[in-house]
Amino acid sequence: MMMMMMTGRMTLTSTESYPRADDRDQNGVLDFQEDFLIFDADPPVFTDLVDLNNNGTIDSLEDDFEPQYEYGVDRQGYHGFAEYDLLDNLSLKVGWLNENEVSSRRQNDSKYLHVTYQRDIPDFGTVLFQNRFVRVRDDIPDYTITLRVGELEPVQISDELDYYNARVNTTTLQFLYTAVPNLTLEAKFLVVLQKQFEQDEAGAIFLDVDGSGEEGDPLNADQRVDFMVPIEQVRSSGDKREFPFYPDHGINALNPEDPA
């Protein structure tokens, strides 16, 4: 998949949220997704490329019902990264996030490389280049919340698991020309290359559980399991608290008798 885009002014709003400033006609479509209004509003990817939980929403603009933990609740694992300034204006960051959901067998294994180049050029303006390459296996559904135009209560947006097993390269290039007084010119380019991989056979088998051996037992080691079946994310409300839970939580993800 390849996408190229050239747009205008930068804004600091989330792709998943609908502030009035980015939906002036209040039709439920963000301005940067419309043919003409796109020239006055940009996708937030031009502001930041980091999306560690791989749910399609930039981390710095993301919100949910959980406390503000850096890596979320119900997770264990590690995140190692290093950043080095190759030149005065050029930095390189590499990292590896490997985390598991404690209450299920879901995991997020993301290896990434992030390059940033920014330079202020006299008598011209500013150049900003960003490139982020990610090799990811992520089947943890990380929801987000959205406050739509005209609504008073936030709604929950499910994670479609688009990065279940994928390789993604995102590049942005931005030029800001300010050499002429009272004149500002902007040019912005976005290129996204994404490749989806099929699940390998070894990853589609439960090897760490013992079944009864009887025919039809879903826990038998030779039983293939389709992990790509969508699981509805549910939000439960009560006593003025709202929190999500997932139907596969419990000791065995396939045992319907496990407590949610």
trRosetta pair geometry for C-beta under 8 A, 3 or more apart (Angstrom, degrees):
i j d omega theta_ij theta_ji phi_ij phi_ji
1 192 6.8 -18 111 110 96 96
1 193 7.1 158 75 -144 58 35
1 194 4.8 -12 50 52 108 96
2 191 6.8 -16 -161 -160 85 83
2 192 6.9 167 -141 75 36 57
2 193 5.8 4 -96 -94 79 72
3 190 6.6 -18 111 112 96 97
3 191 6.9 167 76 -139 55 36
3 192 4.8 7 40 39 103 101
4 189 6.6 -24 -160 -161 85 88
4 190 6.7 156 -147 75 35 59
4 191 5.7 3 -95 -92 75 77
5 43 7.6 43 106 10 164 123
5 188 7.4 -16 109 110 85 90
5 189 6.9 146 71 -150 53 39
5 190 4.3 -2 45 43 104 108
6 187 6.4 -24 -154 -160 105 75
6 188 6.2 147 -145 70 51 58
6 189 5.9 -11 -88 -89 78 65
7 32 6.5 18 -140 -142 153 103
7 38 5.5 -98 -123 159 106 93
7 39 6.7 -158 -159 -107 67 37
7 41 7.7 -57 177 88 131 39
7 42 4.9 145 107 -104 137 85
7 43 7.6 131 14 6 163 78
7 46 7.8 -122 62 -42 121 149
7 188 5.3 -38 53 65 74 118
8 38 7.4 130 15 131 93 59
8 39 4.4 61 -12 -175 133 55
8 40 5.9 -12 76 -77 135 26
8 41 7.6 34 67 13 94 23
8 42 6.8 -143 73 -57 48 96
8 186 5.9 100 -153 77 53 123
8 188 7.6 -153 -61 17 8 116
9 39 8.0 61 8 150 82 50
9 40 5.8 1 33 -158 115 45
9 41 6.9 -17 73 -79 90 28
9 42 6.5 -144 94 -17 42 104
9 186 6.8 121 -82 42 44 160
10 42 5.0 -39 -112 38 49 141
10 46 5.6 -127 -118 105 104 128
10 47 6.5 130 -173 -70 116 87
10 174 8.0 21 -64 -139 126 148
10 186 7.9 -144 -23 -161 87 155
10 188 7.8 131 -71 -70 92 154
11 21 7.1 178 -148 121 141 120
11 22 6.2 165 114 -80 162 115
11 32 7.9 -149 35 -43 121 126
11 41 5.4 -20 1 -142 137 75
11 42 5.8 162 20 44 78 77
11 44 7.5 -70 90 -84 74 71
12 44 7.1 70 -148 -120 36 97
12 47 5.9 106 -111 -101 71 158
12 61 7.4 -170 173 -94 70 118
13 17 6.2 -122 180 76 91 107
13 19 5.3 -119 -129 23 135 125
13 21 7.0 -175 -55 75 145 108
13 22 5.1 -143 69 -21 162 148
13 41 8.0 -26 40 -160 126 111
13 44 6.2 -130 79 -68 44 111
13 61 7.0 102 170 -151 23 139
14 17 4.1 71 63 13 108 104
14 44 5.9 -19 -116 -24 31 157
14 57 6.0 18 -166 -155 112 104
14 58 6.7 -148 -124 45 77 94
14 61 3.8 173 -84 145 92 121
14 62 6.8 128 -124 -80 135 42
14 63 7.7 -114 -39 5 165 93
14 144 7.9 -157 167 169 144 146
14 146 8.0 -142 97 -110 126 85
15 30 7.3 -93 -150 -22 53 169
15 43 6.1 21 -90 -154 103 91
15 44 5.7 -117 -39 24 80 109
15 45 7.7 32 -55 -34 125 86
15 56 7.0 -99 84 147 140 87
15 57 6.0 -148 52 -113 100 69
15 58 7.2 112 0 -2 102 91
15 61 7.8 107 7 97 66 139
16 56 7.4 106 -58 106 113 98
16 57 4.8 -36 -6 -97 128 122
16 62 7.7 45 38 -116 131 70
16 144 5.1 63 109 100 165 141
16 146 5.1 -117 149 -83 86 113
16 157 5.3 -131 -159 29 126 166
17 61 7.5 -126 9 161 122 107
17 63 7.8 51 -68 26 127 116
17 146 5.2 -170 -102 -136 54 78
17 147 6.3 17 -148 42 96 73
18 22 7.1 -134 -153 80 45 99
18 23 5.2 5 -170 -12 90 147
18 28 7.2 -33 -128 -136 151 46
18 30 6.7 -128 -114 -81 75 84
18 146 6.4 59 0 177 91 108
18 147 6.9 -134 50 94 81 53
18 148 4.6 31 44 -132 140 53
18 149 4.9 -98 134 -24 118 83
19 22 5.4 68 67 22 85 97
19 23 7.1 153 82 14 39 94
19 149 7.8 75 168 -76 10 89
20 23 6.3 -84 -135 60 31 81
20 24 7.1 73 168 -97 68 48
20 26 7.4 -12 -130 -79 79 96
20 149 5.9 113 -88 -118 68 108
21 24 7.4 1 -163 -68 24 84
21 41 8.0 150 133 -102 80 122
22 30 5.3 -6 145 -153 108 87
22 31 4.9 -127 -169 14 61 106
22 32 7.0 -30 -161 -7 110 91
22 41 5.1 126 -130 -145 87 148
23 26 5.7 88 134 -90 100 41
23 27 7.1 -148 -171 37 99 57
23 28 7.2 54 -154 -71 139 10
23 29 7.0 146 -127 73 100 39
23 30 5.9 -72 -74 -111 91 44
23 31 6.3 -146 -82 -37 38 82
23 149 5.1 -124 89 -39 138 145
24 31 6.4 47 5 -81 92 122
24 37 6.9 -171 33 -133 111 137
25 37 7.6 -125 -3 -61 112 150
26 149 4.9 -145 -131 134 86 146
26 150 6.4 91 -164 -36 121 116
28 148 7.0 5 -120 -162 81 120
28 149 7.2 -139 -83 42 51 110
29 33 5.3 -120 178 84 93 117
29 34 5.7 104 122 -61 121 101
30 33 4.8 81 66 7 84 108
30 34 7.6 -159 95 -13 45 89
30 41 7.1 -138 161 124 89 143
31 34 5.8 -61 -153 29 38 111
31 37 3.8 -105 -158 139 86 123
31 38 6.7 171 144 -78 69 38
31 40 6.4 -57 156 77 139 91
31 41 3.8 85 91 29 118 148
32 37 7.3 -98 -62 112 30 88
32 38 5.0 79 -145 -126 48 73
32 41 4.3 -117 -54 109 88 94
32 42 5.6 97 -108 -138 140 11
32 43 5.2 -169 125 -53 151 64
33 38 7.2 150 -3 -84 9 101
34 37 4.3 37 73 38 120 106
34 38 6.0 -166 71 -39 55 82
35 38 6.7 -72 176 1 11 114
36 39 6.8 -42 177 9 47 107
37 40 5.9 -63 -170 42 61 102
37 41 6.3 5 147 21 89 113
38 41 6.5 -89 -137 61 33 77
42 46 4.9 -31 150 25 134 142
42 188 6.6 11 -124 76 135 165
43 46 6.3 115 76 -6 69 91
43 190 7.3 18 51 -67 127 167
44 47 5.1 -46 -167 30 67 116
44 48 6.9 -18 156 41 91 82
44 58 5.0 -120 120 7 123 142
44 61 5.5 -50 -169 -2 162 161
45 48 7.4 -97 -144 72 32 43
45 49 6.2 49 -162 -100 78 65
45 58 6.8 -172 -87 -65 52 121
45 170 6.9 -110 -169 -179 127 135
45 172 6.5 175 132 -67 92 134
45 190 6.3 79 96 -129 129 134
46 172 5.6 166 -114 -156 62 148
46 174 6.4 97 -159 -71 109 133
46 188 5.8 -5 -117 -164 138 143
46 190 7.1 -89 -71 -73 88 115
47 58 7.1 71 75 180 102 172
47 60 7.6 -117 121 72 115 133
47 61 7.8 83 80 -40 138 126
48 58 5.0 112 81 -164 105 131
48 59 7.5 -97 129 47 136 77
48 60 5.2 68 39 22 169 130
48 61 7.6 166 47 -13 126 101
49 58 7.6 -89 -126 -118 8 103
49 114 7.0 169 79 -131 125 111
49 130 5.6 -179 -21 145 134 134
49 132 4.3 175 135 -8 140 144
49 170 5.5 170 -147 96 121 131
49 172 7.0 -158 -69 1 115 120
50 58 6.7 76 67 -156 61 78
50 59 5.1 -52 112 23 96 119
50 60 7.0 76 64 -20 109 96
50 114 7.5 -1 -82 -103 88 152
50 132 7.5 -166 -79 -116 51 156
51 54 5.9 105 127 -86 100 35
51 55 7.0 -142 -179 40 111 56
51 56 6.9 65 -162 -67 152 7
51 57 6.7 141 -127 73 113 36
51 58 5.9 -85 -76 -108 92 39
51 59 5.9 177 -109 -34 41 85
52 59 5.8 32 14 -70 90 141
52 79 7.8 10 -158 -126 140 137
52 97 5.7 102 -163 -35 105 171
52 110 6.7 177 -156 68 63 157
53 59 7.2 120 13 -94 92 99
53 62 7.9 151 42 172 124 176
53 72 7.0 84 -92 -30 137 141
53 108 6.8 -58 -134 -124 56 161
53 138 7.5 144 -177 -163 45 145
53 140 7.2 -84 -161 90 91 115
53 142 4.2 7 156 9 130 173
54 108 6.8 175 21 -141 122 115
54 110 6.7 -175 -43 -83 124 136
54 134 7.8 -180 -94 147 109 152
54 136 5.6 153 -93 174 150 156
54 138 4.4 116 62 61 148 165
54 142 7.5 112 63 29 61 127
54 162 7.7 -147 164 67 92 78
54 163 4.0 -94 -179 55 128 147
55 62 7.7 92 66 -124 120 139
55 141 7.8 85 -108 -166 112 46
55 142 4.3 -113 -53 77 137 101
55 143 7.4 -165 -155 -89 151 11
55 144 6.3 155 121 -29 137 106
55 159 4.2 -75 -130 -113 103 110
56 159 7.5 167 14 -132 101 73
56 160 7.4 31 -18 31 140 100
56 162 6.5 67 -61 29 112 132
57 61 6.6 -122 172 85 91 92
57 62 4.6 112 119 -95 118 100
57 144 4.9 58 2 -62 162 160
57 157 7.9 109 -47 85 134 137
58 61 4.7 49 78 28 101 106
58 62 6.6 -162 87 -37 45 89
59 62 5.4 -48 -139 11 32 122
62 144 5.5 -100 -152 -117 91 119
63 144 6.6 83 62 -163 53 86
63 145 5.5 -69 103 55 91 95
64 142 7.9 -89 -73 178 150 81
64 143 6.3 115 -124 92 116 79
64 144 5.9 -96 -77 -126 87 44
64 145 5.6 137 -117 -6 41 99
64 244 7.9 -59 -176 0 114 126
65 145 6.4 98 -42 -43 78 139
65 235 7.5 123 -10 -136 154 113
65 242 5.1 -107 -137 101 146 93
65 243 5.7 -161 118 -102 132 47
65 244 6.6 138 46 -15 126 87
66 69 6.7 -60 141 22 117 99
66 72 6.4 43 112 -139 166 70
66 73 5.6 -151 -148 -2 131 112
66 243 7.6 81 -84 -131 67 86
67 73 7.3 86 41 -53 93 113
69 72 5.7 164 85 -70 113 9
69 73 6.1 121 27 -56 150 65
71 75 5.3 -122 132 87 105 147
71 77 7.9 -148 171 57 149 97
71 79 7.0 -164 -91 -21 132 137
71 99 6.5 -175 178 -100 127 158
72 75 5.2 78 83 -12 92 134
72 142 7.1 -92 -95 -121 158 113
74 101 5.6 15 138 -155 102 78
74 102 5.1 -130 -166 32 64 99
74 103 5.5 -42 -154 3 119 106
75 99 4.9 6 -171 176 110 127
75 100 7.0 147 -152 74 61 39
75 101 6.4 -41 -96 -101 63 48
75 102 6.8 -127 -72 -22 11 90
76 99 6.6 158 81 -154 27 79
76 100 5.7 -23 64 59 79 88
76 102 5.6 79 -5 -74 107 95
77 97 7.4 72 120 177 131 64
77 98 5.0 -149 -173 107 122 60
77 99 3.2 -149 31 -105 146 54
77 100 5.6 137 -60 6 109 68
77 107 7.9 122 -80 -147 141 91
77 108 7.8 -147 24 61 171 86
78 96 8.0 22 103 103 92 91
78 97 7.9 -159 101 -141 48 43
78 98 5.9 8 56 58 77 90
78 99 7.5 -177 26 -75 32 72
79 95 6.8 11 -178 -179 81 116
79 96 7.3 -173 -145 92 45 49
79 97 4.6 4 -113 -109 92 79
79 98 7.7 179 -79 26 52 55
79 99 7.4 -10 -56 -48 92 108
80 95 6.4 179 97 -149 48 70
80 96 5.4 3 58 53 90 90
81 93 6.3 18 178 -179 113 96
81 94 6.6 -178 -149 95 70 43
81 95 3.1 -15 -100 -100 101 108
81 96 7.3 178 -74 20 66 51
82 93 7.1 -177 92 -146 41 59
82 94 5.9 -3 56 58 84 85
82 95 7.4 170 17 -77 51 69
83 91 6.2 11 -177 177 100 113
83 92 7.1 170 -151 89 56 46
83 93 4.2 -13 -102 -100 88 90
84 91 7.0 166 87 -155 37 69
84 92 5.4 -15 62 62 85 93
84 93 7.8 165 19 -80 58 48
85 88 7.2 32 170 -109 121 21
85 90 7.1 118 -166 82 62 54
85 91 5.1 -38 -103 -100 61 83
86 90 4.6 -48 65 105 103 107
86 91 6.8 174 11 -105 80 24
86 92 5.6 60 -32 -10 112 110
87 90 4.0 48 41 32 99 105
89 117 5.8 58 131 -159 92 69
89 118 5.7 -135 -167 70 96 50
89 119 4.5 31 -162 -77 162 87
90 115 7.4 -11 -167 -169 87 91
90 116 7.4 168 -148 88 44 52
90 117 4.8 -3 -102 -102 79 89
91 115 7.4 166 86 -151 52 47
91 116 5.0 -4 56 58 96 97
91 117 7.9 -178 22 -74 61 48
92 113 7.4 -18 -167 -169 90 87
92 114 7.4 148 -160 81 43 55
92 115 5.6 -10 -106 -103 71 75
93 113 7.4 157 86 -158 54 42
93 114 4.3 -14 63 61 102 102
93 115 7.8 -167 26 -70 70 34
93 116 7.7 24 2 0 107 104
94 112 7.1 177 -149 93 48 55
94 113 5.2 -8 -104 -106 81 73
94 114 7.6 -174 -75 22 36 71
95 111 7.5 -175 96 -148 49 47
95 112 5.4 -5 60 58 87 93
95 114 7.8 4 11 3 105 109
96 110 7.3 169 -152 90 44 54
96 111 5.0 -6 -107 -106 82 77
96 112 7.8 175 -81 20 40 67
97 108 6.4 -23 121 120 105 105
97 109 7.6 178 94 -144 63 26
97 110 4.6 4 56 57 100 100
97 112 7.7 14 6 4 98 110
98 107 7.5 -1 -168 -179 69 112
98 108 7.4 -177 -139 93 30 62
98 109 5.2 21 -116 -116 81 73
98 110 7.7 -164 -70 31 51 57
99 107 6.8 172 93 -155 45 69
99 108 5.1 2 58 55 89 99
99 140 7.8 -27 96 -21 100 158
100 105 7.8 -45 -160 -158 108 34
100 106 7.2 143 -159 88 63 50
100 107 4.7 -30 -104 -103 71 90
100 108 7.9 -165 -78 23 31 67
101 104 4.8 2 99 52 122 88
101 105 7.6 3 62 57 97 10
101 106 4.3 22 19 66 128 97
101 107 7.0 -131 5 -74 77 43
101 140 5.4 155 -47 -113 119 113
103 246 7.9 144 96 55 122 105
103 249 4.2 0 144 -144 127 93
103 250 6.9 43 177 -19 91 23
104 246 7.0 -52 -31 90 147 130
104 248 5.1 62 -118 116 137 102
104 249 5.8 -87 -52 -102 101 48
104 250 7.5 41 -87 37 77 51
104 253 5.3 73 -149 -90 94 110
105 253 5.6 -87 15 -26 104 135
106 139 5.0 -128 -142 95 93 89
106 140 4.5 128 142 -84 124 71
106 141 7.8 -65 -156 1 164 68
106 248 7.6 101 -32 94 114 134
107 137 7.2 20 96 111 97 98
107 138 7.6 -111 109 -121 51 46
107 139 6.9 37 47 42 54 89
107 140 6.8 -117 98 -40 3 105
108 136 7.5 -21 -165 -163 75 98
108 137 7.6 172 -147 92 32 57
108 138 4.3 27 -123 -118 80 92
108 139 7.9 -155 -75 31 61 46
108 140 5.1 -58 -48 15 103 124
109 136 7.0 155 87 -154 57 49
109 137 4.6 6 54 55 104 97
109 138 7.2 -158 34 -67 52 65
110 134 5.9 -19 -163 -163 99 108
110 135 7.4 156 -152 80 48 48
110 136 4.4 2 -108 -110 83 93
110 137 7.8 -156 -67 35 55 51
110 138 6.5 13 -59 -57 102 115
111 134 7.1 150 79 -154 46 55
111 135 4.9 -7 59 57 99 97
111 136 7.6 -162 29 -73 57 54
112 132 6.4 -6 -170 -172 113 90
112 133 6.6 160 -153 86 60 53
112 134 4.5 -14 -101 -100 94 79
112 135 7.7 -167 -75 24 50 59
112 136 8.0 20 -65 -63 93 97
113 132 7.3 167 85 -151 50 46
113 133 4.7 -1 54 55 97 102
113 134 8.0 -163 25 -69 60 45
114 130 7.5 -16 -169 -166 86 89
114 131 7.3 169 -151 89 43 53
114 132 4.8 1 -108 -108 81 84
114 133 7.9 -157 -70 27 44 61
115 129 7.6 -23 118 119 97 96
115 130 7.1 160 87 -154 61 42
115 131 4.6 3 53 55 104 97
115 132 7.7 -161 26 -70 62 46
116 128 7.9 -22 -165 -165 84 81
116 129 7.3 157 -156 88 39 61
116 130 5.3 -1 -107 -107 74 79
117 127 7.5 -20 120 117 95 98
117 128 7.3 161 90 -153 59 37
117 129 4.3 3 57 55 102 105
117 130 7.8 -161 28 -68 64 43
118 126 7.1 -3 -168 -173 87 100
118 127 7.0 177 -144 91 43 58
118 128 4.8 6 -107 -110 89 77
118 129 7.5 -163 -68 28 52 61
119 126 7.2 168 87 -151 44 58
119 127 5.2 -1 56 55 89 98
120 125 7.6 -92 -146 151 63 29
120 126 5.3 -26 -103 -99 66 81
121 124 4.0 -11 99 54 114 124
121 125 6.4 8 55 54 92 39
121 126 7.2 174 16 -89 77 27
121 127 6.6 42 -15 -6 116 104
123 179 5.1 49 -179 -125 51 115
124 177 6.5 -67 178 -126 62 73
124 178 7.8 62 125 45 31 65
124 179 5.5 -11 -99 -55 23 119
125 175 6.8 84 88 176 129 71
125 176 4.5 -150 164 101 126 66
125 177 4.4 -131 -17 -110 148 27
125 178 4.4 121 -103 14 96 80
125 179 6.4 -92 -41 -32 85 78
125 185 8.0 -122 -45 62 164 81
126 174 7.8 -4 111 112 94 97
126 175 7.6 161 86 -157 56 39
126 176 4.3 8 51 51 94 112
126 178 7.6 31 -3 4 85 116
127 173 8.0 -18 -168 -167 86 79
127 174 7.3 156 -157 85 42 60
127 175 5.9 -7 -106 -106 73 68
127 176 7.8 -152 -66 26 35 73
128 172 7.5 -11 116 114 95 101
128 173 7.6 163 89 -153 57 37
128 174 4.4 -4 59 57 100 107
128 176 7.9 35 -1 -5 102 104
129 171 7.8 -15 -168 -167 82 88
129 172 7.3 173 -149 90 40 60
129 173 5.3 3 -109 -110 79 75
129 174 7.7 -164 -70 26 42 67
130 170 7.9 -11 117 114 97 89
130 171 7.0 169 91 -150 58 44
130 172 4.8 11 52 51 100 97
131 169 7.2 -5 -170 -172 92 88
131 170 7.2 167 -150 88 46 52
131 171 4.8 -1 -106 -105 83 83
131 172 7.9 -164 -70 26 48 57
132 168 7.9 0 109 112 89 95
132 169 7.4 172 88 -150 48 45
132 170 5.0 -5 57 57 94 97
132 171 8.0 -172 24 -73 59 45
133 167 7.9 -5 -171 -176 85 85
133 168 7.4 169 -151 91 43 53
133 169 4.9 -4 -105 -106 79 84
134 163 7.7 -17 116 -147 129 135
134 166 8.0 31 103 100 96 90
134 167 7.3 176 91 -152 55 44
134 168 4.8 -4 57 59 99 96
134 169 7.8 -176 23 -76 63 43
135 166 8.0 -164 -148 100 43 47
135 167 5.3 -9 -108 -109 72 83
136 163 4.7 -4 100 170 135 116
136 165 7.8 -158 100 -128 61 24
136 166 5.7 -6 63 62 93 81
136 167 7.7 162 22 -90 70 35
136 168 6.9 -8 14 12 117 108
137 164 7.1 4 -152 158 56 42
137 165 5.2 16 -114 -104 81 69
138 161 7.2 -160 105 -142 80 75
138 163 4.9 23 46 102 116 100
138 164 6.5 -107 70 -108 57 28
139 161 6.0 30 -131 -140 56 127
139 164 5.5 48 -85 -135 81 83
139 227 5.9 -28 -138 158 157 123
140 159 7.8 8 112 92 54 159
141 158 6.7 -25 -170 -169 121 81
141 159 4.2 173 -155 57 67 115
141 161 6.4 -57 -88 -58 79 99
141 231 6.7 -136 -21 71 147 103
141 233 5.5 -150 133 -71 140 123
141 246 6.5 140 53 -105 119 132
142 159 5.0 82 53 -61 52 149
143 156 5.3 0 175 -172 135 102
143 157 6.3 153 -165 76 78 52
143 158 5.8 -40 -109 -112 95 39
143 159 5.8 -114 -76 -20 46 89
143 233 5.3 172 -64 144 128 159
143 244 5.8 149 31 -79 141 166
144 156 7.6 151 82 -156 35 57
144 157 4.9 -15 66 58 84 108
144 159 7.8 100 -8 -66 81 83
145 154 4.3 39 170 157 114 133
145 155 6.9 158 -155 78 71 30
145 156 5.7 -40 -101 -99 73 56
145 157 7.0 174 -99 11 19 84
146 154 6.1 148 71 -159 31 85
146 155 5.5 -28 64 62 89 81
146 156 7.8 155 19 -102 81 10
146 157 5.4 63 -15 -31 118 117
147 151 6.5 -158 -168 82 62 98
147 153 7.9 -155 -120 119 80 19
147 154 4.9 -58 -73 -96 74 80
147 155 7.9 143 -92 14 31 71
148 151 4.6 50 66 19 88 126
148 155 6.5 6 -12 16 110 120
151 154 7.9 127 115 -87 119 25
151 155 7.2 -2 128 -24 162 106
156 233 6.9 -131 143 108 132 115
156 235 5.1 169 -25 -39 153 139
156 244 7.1 134 -137 -84 148 119
158 232 7.6 -73 -107 -147 147 49
158 233 4.9 163 -116 27 98 122
159 233 7.3 80 24 -35 79 149
161 164 4.7 47 160 -65 100 98
161 228 7.6 -171 106 -136 140 69
161 230 7.8 -169 23 -110 124 73
162 166 7.2 8 139 -30 65 158
163 166 4.8 -100 -139 36 60 127
163 168 6.8 -50 -113 -25 109 134
164 196 7.7 38 55 -146 93 100
164 199 7.8 -51 139 -69 117 99
164 227 7.7 157 -163 111 125 107
164 228 6.6 41 -157 -104 170 91
165 196 6.8 80 82 -166 74 66
165 197 4.5 -91 131 68 106 94
165 198 7.3 -34 88 96 142 8
165 199 6.1 166 -13 -82 156 62
166 194 6.0 -5 -176 -170 124 93
166 195 6.4 157 -157 82 71 49
166 196 5.2 -33 -100 -103 92 56
166 197 6.6 -172 -87 10 35 83
167 194 7.2 163 85 -152 52 48
167 195 4.7 -1 54 55 98 101
167 197 7.3 68 -11 -29 92 109
168 192 7.2 -20 -164 -167 92 89
168 193 7.3 156 -155 86 44 56
168 194 4.7 1 -109 -108 80 86
168 195 7.9 -159 -71 27 46 60
169 192 7.4 159 85 -155 54 43
169 193 4.5 -2 57 58 100 102
169 194 7.7 -163 28 -70 59 50
170 190 7.7 -19 -167 -165 85 86
170 191 7.5 161 -154 87 41 55
170 192 5.2 -2 -108 -109 77 80
170 193 8.0 -158 -70 30 40 63
171 189 7.8 -13 116 113 92 95
171 190 7.3 156 86 -154 58 41
171 191 4.5 -4 59 59 105 99
171 192 7.8 -165 27 -72 66 41
172 188 7.0 -13 -168 -170 96 92
172 189 6.9 158 -155 84 48 58
172 190 5.4 -8 -104 -102 80 72
172 191 7.9 -173 -75 25 38 66
173 188 7.2 164 86 -153 52 47
173 189 4.5 -1 55 53 97 106
174 186 7.3 -18 -167 -165 90 91
174 187 7.3 164 -152 88 46 53
174 188 4.7 0 -108 -109 83 85
174 189 7.6 -158 -69 25 47 64
175 185 7.7 -13 115 112 99 90
175 186 6.9 159 86 -153 63 44
175 187 4.5 6 51 54 107 96
175 188 7.6 -154 27 -69 63 49
176 184 7.1 -18 -169 -166 85 94
176 185 7.6 156 -158 83 39 54
176 186 5.6 -5 -106 -104 68 80
177 180 7.7 25 142 16 99 91
177 183 7.8 -29 112 122 96 93
177 184 7.0 151 79 -159 63 44
177 185 4.0 -4 53 58 115 101
177 186 7.5 -154 21 -68 76 36
177 187 8.0 38 -12 1 106 97
178 183 7.8 166 -137 89 42 63
178 184 5.7 1 -98 -111 79 79
180 183 4.0 -4 92 50 111 125
199 203 5.4 -121 -174 85 92 116
199 204 5.3 101 131 -62 124 105
199 227 6.6 141 -106 42 159 111
199 228 7.1 -145 -24 -36 134 110
200 203 5.0 83 63 12 82 104
200 204 7.2 -158 94 -10 42 93
201 204 5.8 -66 -151 35 34 110
201 205 7.1 23 158 -18 66 110
202 205 6.5 -69 -158 31 33 107
202 207 7.8 -10 -170 -33 78 136
203 227 7.8 -63 140 5 95 144
204 224 5.3 11 138 -153 114 83
204 225 5.9 -174 -178 55 69 65
204 226 7.4 9 -148 -88 111 37
204 227 6.8 -135 -117 -6 71 102
205 221 6.5 47 172 176 110 63
205 222 7.1 -20 -139 -124 122 28
205 223 7.4 134 -135 68 75 46
205 224 6.5 -51 -83 -104 75 52
205 225 7.1 141 -102 14 27 93
206 209 4.9 -23 156 34 122 108
206 219 6.4 -71 89 -149 152 58
206 221 6.4 -118 87 -121 74 51
206 223 7.0 -2 28 65 103 93
206 225 6.3 60 -29 -11 94 139
206 254 7.9 -87 -52 -4 152 135
207 221 6.1 60 -114 -147 49 103
209 219 5.1 -86 124 -165 125 105
209 221 7.5 178 74 -83 65 74
209 252 6.8 89 -126 -118 152 107
210 219 7.1 33 99 141 26 114
210 221 7.5 -19 -115 -48 44 101
211 214 7.7 -125 149 36 103 64
211 217 4.3 136 -174 119 120 130
211 218 7.6 -171 -112 79 125 32
211 219 3.8 162 -91 96 88 80
211 220 3.6 -83 45 -73 162 50
211 221 6.6 -144 7 -21 107 61
211 223 7.2 91 -54 -3 157 125
212 217 4.8 -175 38 -93 94 159
212 219 7.4 80 -4 66 71 108
212 220 7.6 -64 45 -70 57 87
213 217 7.0 34 34 25 19 147
213 220 6.7 114 -97 -107 26 106
214 217 5.0 99 66 -32 79 115
214 220 8.0 -139 58 -62 44 121
217 220 4.8 105 82 -33 97 97
217 223 7.3 -131 94 -43 61 146
218 223 5.7 -174 -155 137 42 161
218 225 7.5 80 -175 -93 96 104
218 254 4.6 -139 118 157 135 144
219 223 7.2 60 53 34 5 139
219 252 6.8 -38 -91 -154 124 139
219 254 6.5 -179 -69 70 79 132
219 255 7.9 12 -57 -62 122 94
220 223 4.6 101 68 -24 86 109
225 254 7.3 -103 -121 -74 132 132
226 229 5.3 87 107 -32 103 97
231 246 6.3 52 132 -167 131 100
231 247 5.9 -148 -169 45 108 104
231 248 5.9 -49 -136 -19 157 114
232 247 7.0 50 61 -10 78 126
233 244 5.9 -5 176 -161 101 125
233 246 6.2 -36 -117 -100 72 81
234 244 6.7 140 79 -152 47 71
234 245 6.2 -28 72 64 97 70
234 246 7.5 154 26 -101 85 32
234 247 7.0 81 -2 -48 122 87
235 242 6.0 13 180 -173 108 99
235 243 7.4 169 -149 86 70 22
235 244 5.3 -45 -95 -93 70 73
236 242 7.4 172 83 -145 44 56
236 243 6.5 -21 59 65 86 71
236 244 7.8 136 14 -116 75 26
236 245 6.6 -2 2 15 118 107
237 241 7.4 172 -148 83 53 45
237 242 5.1 -14 -102 -99 82 85
238 241 6.6 -22 74 54 56 81
245 249 6.2 -68 -178 3 95 145
245 260 5.8 93 136 155 133 103
246 249 5.4 117 71 -33 80 95
246 260 7.9 -166 83 -161 36 92
247 260 6.2 -46 -127 -119 46 112
248 253 4.4 16 -174 -151 107 91
249 258 7.4 -156 105 125 52 120
249 259 7.8 -46 107 105 95 61
249 260 5.6 80 61 -163 107 49
250 253 7.0 152 61 -90 87 36
250 255 6.5 -118 114 68 136 99
250 258 2.7 95 173 150 155 134
250 259 5.8 152 -106 57 106 50
250 260 6.9 -51 -51 -92 106 29
251 255 7.0 -9 73 43 87 138
251 258 5.5 -156 32 -120 76 124
252 255 3.8 68 79 -3 116 114
252 258 5.8 -170 51 -53 71 136
255 258 4.7 94 89 -27 102 102
